[in-house]
Amino acid sequence: MNIVAQAELKSVEQSVADVIYRACLLLDDQKFSEWLGLCAPDFSYRITTYSPEIRKSMTWYEQDVPGLKGMIEMLPKHNTDHGRLTRHVTVYSVEVDRSKGEAKATSSFACYRTMLDGINSHIDAGETQLFLIGKYHDRFRIGGEGPRFVERNVLLDTRRLDKGSHYPI
């Protein structure tokens, strides 16, 4: 591969990483509609985990763009603890397939929750806890408007979630 092709590949890889980080910032700020703006119209979102007890993979949530839009519209009506979620992400790998105009990325994430209220709001308010950890397995379409999410599988290591877990991770 020549130097120009290597530079273009690195540019695409960096653009994919930038979109992953931007998505986390938008989710942290609860700008869910803007987050969906980073996604292709045929985007597919899943939350999965592996259960060692039953020795099987489980799909906890699966949705397309219209379903995600409907869920986002319902968020203000959900019972929640109003804690703030903050994601810390590290992009481990980005693999670009020029022939398909796609890229795949694997990232590790930790999601923290800062309590605003709770069972004992006078005690819990302001406390930050590790909420969940896992990996993002993303697939992107590379085009003129930059990388767009086509698929996200949120593979959770954490398998016990508390209230407030209905937000996109």
Secondary structure, DSSP 8 states (H G I E B T S, - for coil): --HHHHHHHHHHHHHHHHHHHHHHHHHHTT-HHHHHTTEEEEEEEEEEEEETTTTEEEEEEEEEHHHHHHHHHHGGGS-----EEEEEEEEEEEEEETTTTEEEEEEEEEEEEE-SS-TTHHHHTT-EEEEEEEEEEEEEEEETTEEEEEEEEEEES-----TTTTS--
